[in-house]
């Protein structure tokens, strides 16, 4: 289990570093906005928000 998580972390880290240095600035920003939206949605699940409130929360975070 640990080895799987370690390999996953290393692959994601390599992809993140490659995207940071190789993508144009606007595309890097779009990628980070997508990650932020997914993280906000998941946080809404953990907080017990309903679907409408979760969507609103994610949109407010992405829009700010």
Buried (B, 14 or more C-beta within 10 A) or exposed (E): EEEEEEEEEEEEEEEEEEEEEEEEEEEBEEBEEEEBBEEBBEBBEEEEBEEEEBBBBBEEBEEE
